[in-house]
Amino acid sequence: MTHAKARKEGAASAQVALAPLAEPPDVPAVLSHVVARQLDAFSTILPRVLTGDDPDDVHDLRVCTRRLQETLAVLSSPSPSRAAERERRTLRRVRRALGSWRNLDVVLAKVGDRRRATRSAVKRAGWGLVRDTLAKRRVDETLRARKRLVRESLGDFPAEVSALGARLLGDSSPSAAWQAVRERVEDAWNAWNDALSRASETPGLDTVHALRIATKRLRYRVELARELDPQGAEPVLEWTRRLQKDLGDWHDRQVFRQLVAESLARPQVLLDHLPMARAVLDELEGGRRPAPPDDSAPLARIAAEEGRAAFETWLARARERI
């Protein structure tokens, strides 16, 4: 099936008739449950990151902080309190502390794949050299990230966020809470369209990365809205997941090239292992997927009309709730 046909079918499926509105849920109670579930995930994963060595835990904690940050953004709108802003900043610092660690995990996995795939002894040795250099760097980055997490004193963080959520939801009626969720999703959608316009007008590393972040924000807010009413949300989420993966793969390719080049661009490596370094760089250049503005593929596959049709269908239903 062609991309164009898939987009048309996706847009058509987003406009199918939805089931009648069900009895509205107790919105504050549902949102309280979401906060509790996200905090439980945070409390479960954090100790594993501090003591273990599983790349999935690092990834999961970053995703957890992003989801919880978006939940707090919704609950504390339209005028976030100082407490809400403080907790959101904490979540942002936790995620950023793990960013380089996560990048190294992703790149080391790709380096391992390259090393296993080649039949050239010189290339295999070259990729082994890159692996060893990045593995040492990962050890240093792991220690640095854990020190930053310890300095955050996160022991009381779940209780503080739980109490904050209770205060934010305590005086909120079901209709007001649902309206806040819907409006914050609309805000994320408008921000996503702005990010798309900037990336389309001026393709570049920064603008495409900003679009990637806007996609995550939109996805996680729609996921929160789905907790209240699943009807109409899945076509939007399917589209954002596909887009997020495509932009994420593009991001990983850029990080891969950057870290491999950094691992080889050292005088001692070039003096002692020039043939191996040259072999790796030749392979890297041969399979090069350029970054914007030369590479327009990430923007060409966005299927914005499919996403717009799905979102407008969801939004029409969400407005019926008010």
C-alpha positions in Angstrom: 0.0 0.0 0.0 1.4 3.4 -0.9 1.9 6.2 1.7 -0.8 8.3 0.0 -3.3 5.5 0.0 -2.6 4.8 3.7 -3.0 8.4 4.6 -6.4 8.6 2.8 -7.6 5.5 4.5 -6.4 6.8 7.8 -8.2 10.1 7.3 -11.4 8.3 6.3 -11.3 5.9 9.3 -10.9 8.9 11.6 -14.3 10.3 10.4 -16.4 7.2 11.0 -19.4 7.5 13.2 -18.6 7.3 16.9 -20.7 5.6 19.5 -23.2 7.6 21.5 -21.8 9.5 24.5 -21.7 7.3 27.6 -22.4 8.4 31.1 -19.6 10.9 32.0 -17.1 9.6 34.5 -16.1 11.2 37.8 -13.4 13.2 36.1 -11.5 14.3 39.2 -11.5 10.8 40.5 -10.2 9.4 37.2 -7.5 12.0 37.1 -6.5 11.3 40.7 -6.1 7.7 39.7 -3.9 8.6 36.7 -1.6 10.7 39.0 -1.4 7.8 41.5 -0.5 5.3 38.7 2.1 7.6 37.2 3.7 8.3 40.6 3.7 4.5 41.3 5.6 4.0 38.1 8.1 6.7 39.0 8.7 5.3 42.4 9.2 1.8 41.0 11.6 2.7 38.2 13.7 5.3 39.9 15.5 2.9 42.3 16.2 0.6 39.4 17.9 3.5 37.5 19.9 4.4 40.6 21.2 0.9 41.2 20.8 -1.2 38.0 22.1 -1.1 34.5 19.1 -1.8 32.3 18.7 0.6 29.3 15.0 0.1 29.3 14.7 1.5 32.9 16.4 4.7 31.8 14.1 5.0 28.8 11.0 4.2 30.9 11.9 6.8 33.6 12.3 9.5 31.0 8.9 8.6 29.5 7.4 8.5 32.9 8.6 12.0 33.8 7.3 13.4 30.5 3.8 11.9 31.0 3.7 13.1 34.6 4.9 16.6 33.6 2.1 16.8 31.0 -0.5 15.6 33.5 0.6 18.4 36.0 0.4 20.9 33.1 -3.2 19.9 32.5 -4.2 19.8 36.2 -2.6 23.2 37.1 -3.9 25.2 34.1 -4.7 27.9 33.2 -2.6 29.6 35.9 0.0 27.2 37.3 0.9 27.6 41.0 4.4 27.9 42.2 4.2 24.4 43.6 3.1 23.0 40.3 5.9 24.8 38.4 8.4 23.6 41.0 7.4 19.9 40.5 7.4 20.2 36.8 10.9 21.7 36.8 12.0 18.7 39.0 10.6 16.3 36.4 12.4 18.2 33.6 15.7 18.0 35.5 15.4 14.3 36.1 14.7 13.7 32.4 17.6 15.9 31.3 19.9 14.2 33.7 19.3 10.9 31.9 19.4 12.3 28.3 23.1 11.6 27.5 22.9 8.2 29.3 20.0 7.3 27.1 21.7 8.5 23.9 24.7 6.4 24.7 22.5 3.3 25.3 20.9 3.8 21.9 24.1 4.4 20.0 25.9 1.4 21.7 23.1 -0.9 20.6 23.5 0.4 17.0 27.3 0.1 17.1 26.9 -3.6 18.2 24.6 -4.2 15.3 27.1 -2.7 12.9 30.0 -4.7 14.3 28.1 -8.0 14.1 26.9 -7.3 10.6 30.2 -6.7 8.9 32.5 -9.4 7.5 35.5 -7.1 7.3 38.0 -7.7 10.1 39.2 -4.1 9.9 35.6 -2.7 10.2 34.9 -5.1 13.0 37.9 -3.9 14.8 37.0 -0.3 14.1 33.4 -0.7 15.5 34.9 -2.5 18.5 37.1 0.5 19.1 34.1 2.8 18.9 32.2 0.5 21.3 34.9 0.5 23.8 35.3 4.2 23.8 31.5 4.8 24.1 31.2 2.2 26.8 33.8 4.0 28.9 32.0 7.2 28.3 28.7 5.6 29.4 30.2 4.6 32.7 31.2 8.2 33.4 27.8 9.5 32.2 26.0 7.0 34.4 27.9 8.2 37.5 27.2 11.8 36.6 23.5 11.2 36.1 23.1 9.3 39.3 24.8 12.1 41.3 22.4 14.6 39.8 19.4 12.4 40.7 20.6 12.0 44.3 21.1 15.8 44.6 17.4 16.2 43.7 16.4 14.5 47.0 13.5 12.7 45.4 12.4 10.6 48.4 9.5 12.9 49.2 8.7 13.8 45.6 5.8 11.3 45.0 4.1 12.4 48.2 4.5 16.1 47.3 3.0 15.6 43.9 0.2 13.4 45.2 -0.8 16.2 47.7 -0.5 18.8 45.0 -2.8 16.7 42.7 -5.3 16.4 45.5 -5.3 20.2 46.0 -5.7 20.9 42.3 -8.6 18.5 41.9 -10.2 19.1 45.2 -12.4 22.0 44.2 -12.8 21.0 40.6 -16.2 19.9 39.2 -16.4 17.1 36.7 -17.3 19.6 33.9 -14.6 22.0 34.8 -12.0 19.3 35.0 -13.0 17.8 31.6 -13.0 21.3 30.0 -9.4 21.9 31.4 -8.3 18.6 29.9 -9.9 19.4 26.5 -8.4 22.9 26.4 -4.9 21.8 27.3 -5.1 19.2 24.5 -6.2 21.9 22.1 -3.2 24.0 23.3 -0.9 21.1 22.5 -2.5 20.7 19.0 -2.0 24.4 18.3 1.6 24.3 19.5 2.2 21.2 17.3 0.9 23.1 14.2 3.1 26.0 15.0 6.1 23.6 15.3 5.2 22.0 12.0 5.1 25.4 10.3 8.5 26.4 11.6 10.0 23.0 10.6 8.5 23.2 7.1 9.6 26.8 6.6 13.1 26.4 8.1 14.1 22.7 8.1 16.9 22.1 10.5 18.1 20.1 13.5 16.5 22.5 16.0 13.1 22.9 14.3 12.6 19.2 13.6 13.6 18.4 17.2 11.1 20.9 18.4 8.4 19.2 16.3 9.4 15.9 17.9 8.9 17.3 21.4 5.6 18.9 20.4 4.4 15.5 19.1 5.2 13.9 22.4 3.4 16.6 24.3 0.3 16.2 22.1 0.3 12.4 22.4 0.6 12.3 26.2 -2.2 14.9 26.6 -4.5 12.9 24.3 -3.7 9.8 26.3 -4.8 11.6 29.4 -8.1 12.6 27.7 -8.6 9.0 26.6 -8.8 8.1 30.3 -12.0 10.1 30.5 -13.5 9.1 27.1 -11.7 6.6 24.8 -14.0 7.3 21.8 -12.2 9.0 19.0 -8.8 9.1 20.7 -7.2 6.1 19.1 -6.9 7.4 15.6 -5.1 10.5 16.9 -2.8 8.3 19.1 -2.1 5.9 16.3 -1.0 8.9 14.1 1.1 10.5 16.8 2.8 7.2 17.7 3.8 6.7 14.1 5.0 10.2 13.7 6.9 10.1 17.0 8.7 6.9 15.9 9.7 8.4 12.6 11.0 11.6 14.2 12.7 9.5 16.9 14.5 7.3 14.4 15.7 10.4 12.6 16.9 11.9 15.9 18.7 8.6 16.7 20.5 8.7 13.4 21.8 12.2 14.0 23.0 11.2 17.5 24.6 8.0 16.2 26.7 9.9 13.6 27.7 12.5 16.1 28.8 10.2 18.9 30.7 7.8 16.5 32.5 10.8 15.0 33.4 12.1 18.5 34.7 8.7 19.5 37.1 8.6 16.5 38.1 12.3 16.4 40.9 12.0 19.0 44.6 12.3 18.1 45.6 9.0 19.8 43.0 7.1 17.9 43.9 8.6 14.6 47.6 8.0 15.2 47.4 4.4 16.5 44.3 3.1 14.6 44.0 5.1 11.4 42.9 2.2 9.1 40.2 1.1 11.5 39.0 4.7 12.0 38.9 5.3 8.2 37.0 2.1 7.6 34.3 3.1 10.1 34.1 6.7 8.8 33.8 5.3 5.2 30.9 3.1 6.2 29.3 5.9 8.1 29.5 8.2 5.1 28.4 5.5 2.7 25.1 5.0 4.6 24.7 8.6 5.5 21.2 9.9 6.0 21.6 13.7 6.0 20.0 16.0 8.5 17.6 18.8 7.4 17.6 20.9 5.4 19.1 18.3 3.0 16.9 15.4 4.4 13.2 16.2 4.0 12.0 12.7 4.7 10.9 13.2 8.3 8.6 16.1 7.2 7.4 14.4 4.0 6.0 11.4 6.0 4.0 13.4 8.6 0.6 12.9 6.9 -0.7 16.1 8.5 -4.1 15.9 6.9 -4.7 12.4 8.4 -3.8 13.8 11.8 -6.0 16.9 11.4 -9.0 14.8 10.4 -8.5 12.5 13.4 -8.0 15.4 15.8 -11.1 17.3 14.6 -13.2 14.3 15.0 -11.9 13.8 18.5 -12.4 17.5 19.3 -16.0 17.6 18.1 -16.8 14.8 20.5 -14.9 16.3 23.4 -16.8 19.6 23.0 -20.1 17.7 23.3 -19.0 16.7 26.9 -19.1 20.4 28.0 
